[in-house]
Amino acid sequence: MNTIESIVGAVIGIIIIVAVVKIMVLPFQLLFKLVINAIIGAVMLYVINWIGIISIKITLVHSLIAGIFGVPGVIGIVIYTHFLK
């Protein structure tokens, strides 16, 4: 009886540890994806500035908007910075 309780306790403990680790890894994956999108957005804004069509400041907010929303985000940033300000 004592060994069965120990085995069940160990299995439950391992399941709890695996669940906690999976819950803790999820925010890091989301943060990594957000950072990658921000870098891609900054590159898109840099290319627009390099071509010379429009001059846009490359900030963290602009990079995140461009990275998350893609081309529509860049168009929104262009409209906001040059027509609404």
C-alpha positions in Angstrom: 0.0 0.0 0.0 2.8 2.4 0.8 4.6 1.9 -2.5 1.5 2.4 -4.5 0.8 5.7 -2.7 4.4 6.8 -3.4 4.1 5.9 -7.1 0.8 7.7 -7.4 2.2 10.7 -5.6 5.3 10.8 -7.8 3.2 10.6 -11.0 0.9 13.4 -9.8 3.9 15.5 -8.9 5.4 15.0 -12.4 2.1 15.9 -14.0 1.9 19.1 -12.0 5.6 20.0 -12.8 5.0 19.4 -16.5 1.8 21.6 -16.4 3.6 24.4 -14.6 6.5 24.4 -17.1 4.1 24.4 -20.1 2.3 27.4 -18.6 5.5 29.3 -18.0 6.9 28.6 -21.5 3.9 30.0 -23.3 4.6 33.7 -22.4 8.2 33.4 -23.6 7.0 32.0 -26.9 4.6 34.9 -27.2 7.3 37.4 -26.3 9.7 35.9 -28.8 7.1 36.2 -31.6 6.4 39.8 -30.6 10.1 40.7 -30.7 10.5 39.0 -34.2 7.5 40.9 -35.5 8.9 44.2 -34.1 12.2 43.5 -35.9 10.4 42.8 -39.2 8.3 46.0 -38.7 11.5 48.0 -38.1 13.0 46.6 -41.3 9.9 47.5 -43.3 10.0 51.0 -42.0 13.8 51.2 -42.7 13.2 50.2 -46.3 10.5 52.8 -46.7 12.9 55.4 -45.3 15.8 54.1 -47.4 13.8 54.3 -50.6 13.0 57.9 -49.7 9.3 57.9 -50.3 8.4 59.1 -46.9 10.5 59.8 -43.7 9.1 58.0 -40.7 10.7 57.7 -37.2 11.4 54.1 -36.3 10.2 53.7 -32.8 9.2 50.6 -30.8 5.5 51.4 -31.2 5.8 52.0 -34.9 7.8 48.8 -35.3 5.3 46.7 -33.3 2.4 48.1 -35.3 4.2 47.4 -38.6 5.3 44.0 -37.5 1.9 42.8 -36.2 -0.4 44.3 -38.8 2.1 44.1 -41.8 1.5 46.3 -44.8 -1.8 47.7 -43.6 0.0 48.7 -40.4 2.7 50.5 -42.4 0.0 52.3 -44.4 -1.7 53.3 -41.2 1.5 54.7 -39.8 2.2 56.7 -42.9 -1.3 58.1 -42.9 -1.0 59.0 -39.2 2.4 60.6 -39.3 1.9 62.6 -42.5 -1.7 63.4 -42.8 -3.2 63.4 -39.3 -0.4 65.1 -37.3 
